[in-house]
Amino acid sequence: MKFINYLESITGVEIYPLTSFLIFFIFFLFVTVYVMKSDKTHLKEVSQIPLD
């Protein structure tokens, strides 16, 4: 039995890809806004931590 047959037997399986995409998109959007609004000197300081 192929994997697709297991997926077809699950009721409401089409919502899972949409939900996972929305979670990823919201997280990516949140991180992007956080980086854009954060203090640049703090980001530069944090980026140098591995090199110290």
PDB file of N, CA, C and O in Angstrom:
ATOM      1  N   MET A   1       0.837  -1.181   0.000  1.00  0.00           N
ATOM      2  CA  MET A   1       0.000   0.000   0.000  1.00  0.00           C
ATOM      3  C   MET A   1       0.883   1.246   0.000  1.00  0.00           C
ATOM      4  O   MET A   1       1.834   1.352   0.774  1.00  0.00           O
ATOM      5  N   LYS A   2       0.549   2.179  -0.879  1.00  0.00           N
ATOM      6  CA  LYS A   2       1.351   3.390  -1.008  1.00  0.00           C
ATOM      7  C   LYS A   2       0.987   4.403   0.072  1.00  0.00           C
ATOM      8  O   LYS A   2      -0.097   4.361   0.655  1.00  0.00           O
ATOM      9  N   PHE A   3       1.919   5.307   0.317  1.00  0.00           N
ATOM     10  CA  PHE A   3       1.752   6.336   1.340  1.00  0.00           C
ATOM     11  C   PHE A   3       0.554   7.229   1.052  1.00  0.00           C
ATOM     12  O   PHE A   3      -0.136   7.651   1.981  1.00  0.00           O
ATOM     13  N   ILE A   4       0.295   7.524  -0.215  1.00  0.00           N
ATOM     14  CA  ILE A   4      -0.820   8.401  -0.596  1.00  0.00           C
ATOM     15  C   ILE A   4      -2.148   7.795  -0.190  1.00  0.00           C
ATOM     16  O   ILE A   4      -3.094   8.522   0.114  1.00  0.00           O
ATOM     17  N   ASN A   5      -2.232   6.477  -0.180  1.00  0.00           N
ATOM     18  CA  ASN A   5      -3.478   5.820   0.218  1.00  0.00           C
ATOM     19  C   ASN A   5      -3.760   6.053   1.698  1.00  0.00           C
ATOM     20  O   ASN A   5      -4.919   6.192   2.091  1.00  0.00           O
ATOM     21  N   TYR A   6      -2.723   6.097   2.519  1.00  0.00           N
ATOM     22  CA  TYR A   6      -2.915   6.397   3.936  1.00  0.00           C
ATOM     23  C   TYR A   6      -3.422   7.823   4.120  1.00  0.00           C
ATOM     24  O   TYR A   6      -4.302   8.065   4.946  1.00  0.00           O
ATOM     25  N   LEU A   7      -2.880   8.762   3.363  1.00  0.00           N
ATOM     26  CA  LEU A   7      -3.300  10.152   3.479  1.00  0.00           C
ATOM     27  C   LEU A   7      -4.749  10.340   3.027  1.00  0.00           C
ATOM     28  O   LEU A   7      -5.489  11.131   3.612  1.00  0.00           O
ATOM     29  N   GLU A   8      -5.148   9.617   1.993  1.00  0.00           N
ATOM     30  CA  GLU A   8      -6.513   9.754   1.495  1.00  0.00           C
ATOM     31  C   GLU A   8      -7.531   9.226   2.490  1.00  0.00           C
ATOM     32  O   GLU A   8      -8.692   9.634   2.468  1.00  0.00           O
ATOM     33  N   SER A   9      -7.109   8.331   3.353  1.00  0.00           N
ATOM     34  CA  SER A   9      -8.053   7.749   4.311  1.00  0.00           C
ATOM     35  C   SER A   9      -8.263   8.636   5.535  1.00  0.00           C
ATOM     36  O   SER A   9      -9.177   8.375   6.318  1.00  0.00           O
ATOM     37  N   ILE A  10      -7.451   9.677   5.728  1.00  0.00           N
ATOM     38  CA  ILE A  10      -7.583  10.569   6.881  1.00  0.00           C
ATOM     39  C   ILE A  10      -8.604  11.654   6.554  1.00  0.00           C
ATOM     40  O   ILE A  10      -8.498  12.337   5.535  1.00  0.00           O
ATOM     41  N   THR A  11      -9.571  11.801   7.414  1.00  0.00           N
ATOM     42  CA  THR A  11     -10.594  12.831   7.218  1.00  0.00           C
ATOM     43  C   THR A  11     -10.005  14.205   7.524  1.00  0.00           C
ATOM     44  O   THR A  11      -9.396  14.402   8.575  1.00  0.00           O
ATOM     45  N   GLY A  12     -10.188  15.154   6.606  1.00  0.00           N
ATOM     46  CA  GLY A  12      -9.729  16.522   6.815  1.00  0.00           C
ATOM     47  C   GLY A  12      -8.233  16.694   6.657  1.00  0.00           C
ATOM     48  O   GLY A  12      -7.666  17.636   7.211  1.00  0.00           O
ATOM     49  N   VAL A  13      -7.571  15.811   5.913  1.00  0.00           N
ATOM     50  CA  VAL A  13      -6.118  15.881   5.777  1.00  0.00           C
ATOM     51  C   VAL A  13      -5.666  17.123   5.000  1.00  0.00           C
ATOM     52  O   VAL A  13      -4.515  17.541   5.125  1.00  0.00           O
ATOM     53  N   GLU A  14      -6.544  17.706   4.213  1.00  0.00           N
ATOM     54  CA  GLU A  14      -6.141  18.853   3.392  1.00  0.00           C
ATOM     55  C   GLU A  14      -5.872  20.100   4.222  1.00  0.00           C
ATOM     56  O   GLU A  14      -5.280  21.050   3.711  1.00  0.00           O
ATOM     57  N   ILE A  15      -6.283  20.128   5.470  1.00  0.00           N
ATOM     58  CA  ILE A  15      -6.062  21.299   6.313  1.00  0.00           C
ATOM     59  C   ILE A  15      -4.632  21.337   6.860  1.00  0.00           C
ATOM     60  O   ILE A  15      -4.138  22.417   7.185  1.00  0.00           O
ATOM     61  N   TYR A  16      -3.961  20.202   6.971  1.00  0.00           N
ATOM     62  CA  TYR A  16      -2.621  20.152   7.562  1.00  0.00           C
ATOM     63  C   TYR A  16      -1.565  20.928   6.774  1.00  0.00           C
ATOM     64  O   TYR A  16      -0.793  21.666   7.385  1.00  0.00           O
ATOM     65  N   PRO A  17      -1.495  20.798   5.467  1.00  0.00           N
ATOM     66  CA  PRO A  17      -0.499  21.609   4.731  1.00  0.00           C
ATOM     67  C   PRO A  17      -0.771  23.106   4.845  1.00  0.00           C
ATOM     68  O   PRO A  17       0.162  23.900   4.962  1.00  0.00           O
ATOM     69  N   LEU A  18      -2.024  23.488   4.811  1.00  0.00           N
ATOM     70  CA  LEU A  18      -2.367  24.903   4.934  1.00  0.00           C
ATOM     71  C   LEU A  18      -2.003  25.430   6.317  1.00  0.00           C
ATOM     72  O   LEU A  18      -1.470  26.532   6.444  1.00  0.00           O
ATOM     73  N   THR A  19      -2.287  24.654   7.343  1.00  0.00           N
ATOM     74  CA  THR A  19      -1.960  25.056   8.701  1.00  0.00           C
ATOM     75  C   THR A  19      -0.459  25.188   8.892  1.00  0.00           C
ATOM     76  O   THR A  19       0.003  26.164   9.484  1.00  0.00           O
ATOM     77  N   SER A  20       0.302  24.232   8.405  1.00  0.00           N
ATOM     78  CA  SER A  20       1.755  24.298   8.561  1.00  0.00           C
ATOM     79  C   SER A  20       2.337  25.475   7.782  1.00  0.00           C
ATOM     80  O   SER A  20       3.280  26.116   8.246  1.00  0.00           O
ATOM     81  N   PHE A  21       1.790  25.765   6.612  1.00  0.00           N
ATOM     82  CA  PHE A  21       2.254  26.926   5.850  1.00  0.00           C
ATOM     83  C   PHE A  21       1.964  28.225   6.592  1.00  0.00           C
ATOM     84  O   PHE A  21       2.813  29.115   6.641  1.00  0.00           O
ATOM     85  N   LEU A  22       0.777  28.338   7.165  1.00  0.00           N
ATOM     86  CA  LEU A  22       0.428  29.552   7.903  1.00  0.00           C
ATOM     87  C   LEU A  22       1.316  29.734   9.127  1.00  0.00           C
ATOM     88  O   LEU A  22       1.742  30.853   9.416  1.00  0.00           O
ATOM     89  N   ILE A  23       1.604  28.653   9.852  1.00  0.00           N
ATOM     90  CA  ILE A  23       2.490  28.744  11.005  1.00  0.00           C
ATOM     91  C   ILE A  23       3.881  29.210  10.570  1.00  0.00           C
ATOM     92  O   ILE A  23       4.463  30.095  11.197  1.00  0.00           O
ATOM     93  N   PHE A  24       4.414  28.616   9.495  1.00  0.00           N
ATOM     94  CA  PHE A  24       5.721  29.019   8.988  1.00  0.00           C
ATOM     95  C   PHE A  24       5.711  30.477   8.545  1.00  0.00           C
ATOM     96  O   PHE A  24       6.636  31.224   8.863  1.00  0.00           O
ATOM     97  N   PHE A  25       4.685  30.890   7.820  1.00  0.00           N
ATOM     98  CA  PHE A  25       4.626  32.245   7.292  1.00  0.00           C
ATOM     99  C   PHE A  25       4.530  33.275   8.418  1.00  0.00           C
ATOM    100  O   PHE A  25       5.204  34.304   8.375  1.00  0.00           O
ATOM    101  N   ILE A  26       3.699  33.006   9.423  1.00  0.00           N
ATOM    102  CA  ILE A  26       3.557  33.933  10.544  1.00  0.00           C
ATOM    103  C   ILE A  26       4.861  34.029  11.321  1.00  0.00           C
ATOM    104  O   ILE A  26       5.263  35.123  11.716  1.00  0.00           O
ATOM    105  N   PHE A  27       5.530  32.895  11.547  1.00  0.00           N
ATOM    106  CA  PHE A  27       6.812  32.910  12.245  1.00  0.00           C
ATOM    107  C   PHE A  27       7.855  33.689  11.448  1.00  0.00           C
ATOM    108  O   PHE A  27       8.583  34.500  12.022  1.00  0.00           O
ATOM    109  N   PHE A  28       7.942  33.461  10.144  1.00  0.00           N
ATOM    110  CA  PHE A  28       8.888  34.171   9.286  1.00  0.00           C
ATOM    111  C   PHE A  28       8.594  35.668   9.289  1.00  0.00           C
ATOM    112  O   PHE A  28       9.517  36.482   9.332  1.00  0.00           O
ATOM    113  N   LEU A  29       7.322  36.031   9.244  1.00  0.00           N
ATOM    114  CA  LEU A  29       6.936  37.431   9.272  1.00  0.00           C
ATOM    115  C   LEU A  29       7.310  38.071  10.608  1.00  0.00           C
ATOM    116  O   LEU A  29       7.814  39.194  10.638  1.00  0.00           O
ATOM    117  N   PHE A  30       7.066  37.363  11.711  1.00  0.00           N
ATOM    118  CA  PHE A  30       7.409  37.863  13.038  1.00  0.00           C
ATOM    119  C   PHE A  30       8.916  38.086  13.168  1.00  0.00           C
ATOM    120  O   PHE A  30       9.343  39.120  13.681  1.00  0.00           O
ATOM    121  N   VAL A  31       9.719  37.137  12.713  1.00  0.00           N
ATOM    122  CA  VAL A  31      11.176  37.268  12.795  1.00  0.00           C
ATOM    123  C   VAL A  31      11.656  38.425  11.932  1.00  0.00           C
ATOM    124  O   VAL A  31      12.547  39.169  12.341  1.00  0.00           O
ATOM    125  N   THR A  32      11.087  38.588  10.760  1.00  0.00           N
ATOM    126  CA  THR A  32      11.468  39.687   9.877  1.00  0.00           C
ATOM    127  C   THR A  32      11.152  41.042  10.518  1.00  0.00           C
ATOM    128  O   THR A  32      11.984  41.948  10.487  1.00  0.00           O
ATOM    129  N   VAL A  33       9.980  41.183  11.087  1.00  0.00           N
ATOM    130  CA  VAL A  33       9.605  42.441  11.749  1.00  0.00           C
ATOM    131  C   VAL A  33      10.503  42.685  12.954  1.00  0.00           C
ATOM    132  O   VAL A  33      10.923  43.817  13.192  1.00  0.00           O
ATOM    133  N   TYR A  34      10.800  41.635  13.716  1.00  0.00           N
ATOM    134  CA  TYR A  34      11.670  41.776  14.885  1.00  0.00           C
ATOM    135  C   TYR A  34      13.061  42.274  14.486  1.00  0.00           C
ATOM    136  O   TYR A  34      13.614  43.159  15.139  1.00  0.00           O
ATOM    137  N   VAL A  35      13.618  41.716  13.433  1.00  0.00           N
ATOM    138  CA  VAL A  35      14.960  42.114  12.989  1.00  0.00           C
ATOM    139  C   VAL A  35      14.948  43.536  12.450  1.00  0.00           C
ATOM    140  O   VAL A  35      15.886  44.296  12.688  1.00  0.00           O
ATOM    141  N   MET A  36      13.907  43.899  11.735  1.00  0.00           N
ATOM    142  CA  MET A  36      13.842  45.248  11.179  1.00  0.00           C
ATOM    143  C   MET A  36      13.695  46.309  12.269  1.00  0.00           C
ATOM    144  O   MET A  36      14.239  47.405  12.136  1.00  0.00           O
ATOM    145  N   LYS A  37      12.972  46.002  13.339  1.00  0.00           N
ATOM    146  CA  LYS A  37      12.718  46.983  14.388  1.00  0.00           C
ATOM    147  C   LYS A  37      13.733  46.941  15.521  1.00  0.00           C
ATOM    148  O   LYS A  37      13.744  47.835  16.367  1.00  0.00           O
ATOM    149  N   SER A  38      14.581  45.928  15.553  1.00  0.00           N
ATOM    150  CA  SER A  38      15.526  45.814  16.660  1.00  0.00           C
ATOM    151  C   SER A  38      16.673  46.817  16.507  1.00  0.00           C
ATOM    152  O   SER A  38      16.917  47.357  15.428  1.00  0.00           O
ATOM    153  N   ASP A  39      17.355  47.041  17.607  1.00  0.00           N
ATOM    154  CA  ASP A  39      18.477  47.971  17.647  1.00  0.00           C
ATOM    155  C   ASP A  39      19.664  47.373  16.885  1.00  0.00           C
ATOM    156  O   ASP A  39      20.100  46.262  17.185  1.00  0.00           O
ATOM    157  N   LYS A  40      20.171  48.091  15.925  1.00  0.00           N
ATOM    158  CA  LYS A  40      21.251  47.579  15.066  1.00  0.00           C
ATOM    159  C   LYS A  40      22.550  47.373  15.839  1.00  0.00           C
ATOM    160  O   LYS A  40      23.310  46.455  15.530  1.00  0.00           O
ATOM    161  N   THR A  41      22.812  48.202  16.826  1.00  0.00           N
ATOM    162  CA  THR A  41      24.042  48.024  17.602  1.00  0.00           C
ATOM    163  C   THR A  41      23.972  46.733  18.427  1.00  0.00           C
ATOM    164  O   THR A  41      24.979  46.047  18.603  1.00  0.00           O
ATOM    165  N   HIS A  42      22.786  46.413  18.925  1.00  0.00           N
ATOM    166  CA  HIS A  42      22.623  45.163  19.663  1.00  0.00           C
ATOM    167  C   HIS A  42      22.839  43.964  18.735  1.00  0.00           C
ATOM    168  O   HIS A  42      23.495  42.997  19.124  1.00  0.00           O
ATOM    169  N   LEU A  43      22.302  44.014  17.532  1.00  0.00           N
ATOM    170  CA  LEU A  43      22.476  42.912  16.586  1.00  0.00           C
ATOM    171  C   LEU A  43      23.940  42.731  16.212  1.00  0.00           C
ATOM    172  O   LEU A  43      24.419  41.603  16.093  1.00  0.00           O
ATOM    173  N   LYS A  44      24.647  43.833  16.028  1.00  0.00           N
ATOM    174  CA  LYS A  44      26.069  43.743  15.698  1.00  0.00           C
ATOM    175  C   LYS A  44      26.843  43.140  16.866  1.00  0.00           C
ATOM    176  O   LYS A  44      27.743  42.326  16.664  1.00  0.00           O
ATOM    177  N   GLU A  45      26.495  43.537  18.076  1.00  0.00           N
ATOM    178  CA  GLU A  45      27.141  43.001  19.270  1.00  0.00           C
ATOM    179  C   GLU A  45      26.881  41.498  19.415  1.00  0.00           C
ATOM    180  O   GLU A  45      27.793  40.733  19.726  1.00  0.00           O
ATOM    181  N   VAL A  46      25.660  41.092  19.191  1.00  0.00           N
ATOM    182  CA  VAL A  46      25.303  39.675  19.299  1.00  0.00           C
ATOM    183  C   VAL A  46      25.967  38.858  18.181  1.00  0.00           C
ATOM    184  O   VAL A  46      26.345  37.706  18.397  1.00  0.00           O
ATOM    185  N   SER A  47      26.104  39.434  17.022  1.00  0.00           N
ATOM    186  CA  SER A  47      26.737  38.703  15.913  1.00  0.00           C
ATOM    187  C   SER A  47      28.220  38.454  16.137  1.00  0.00           C
ATOM    188  O   SER A  47      28.801  37.558  15.524  1.00  0.00           O
ATOM    189  N   GLN A  48      28.829  39.234  17.001  1.00  0.00           N
ATOM    190  CA  GLN A  48      30.263  39.065  17.281  1.00  0.00           C
ATOM    191  C   GLN A  48      30.536  38.055  18.398  1.00  0.00           C
ATOM    192  O   GLN A  48      31.696  37.717  18.633  1.00  0.00           O
ATOM    193  N   ILE A  49      29.527  37.573  19.080  1.00  0.00           N
ATOM    194  CA  ILE A  49      29.701  36.642  20.197  1.00  0.00           C
ATOM    195  C   ILE A  49      30.459  35.368  19.786  1.00  0.00           C
ATOM    196  O   ILE A  49      31.366  34.960  20.511  1.00  0.00           O
ATOM    197  N   PRO A  50      30.129  34.727  18.661  1.00  0.00           N
ATOM    198  CA  PRO A  50      30.882  33.498  18.311  1.00  0.00           C
ATOM    199  C   PRO A  50      32.366  33.753  18.024  1.00  0.00           C
ATOM    200  O   PRO A  50      33.192  32.850  18.160  1.00  0.00           O
ATOM    201  N   LEU A  51      32.693  34.968  17.632  1.00  0.00           N
ATOM    202  CA  LEU A  51      34.076  35.264  17.262  1.00  0.00           C
ATOM    203  C   LEU A  51      34.931  35.672  18.456  1.00  0.00           C
ATOM    204  O   LEU A  51      36.158  35.699  18.360  1.00  0.00           O
ATOM    205  N   ASP A  52      34.298  35.986  19.568  1.00  0.00           N
ATOM    206  CA  ASP A  52      35.060  36.403  20.763  1.00  0.00           C
ATOM    207  C   ASP A  52      35.638  35.225  21.511  1.00  0.00           C
ATOM    208  O   ASP A  52      36.301  35.408  22.532  1.00  0.00           O
TER     209      ASP A  52
END
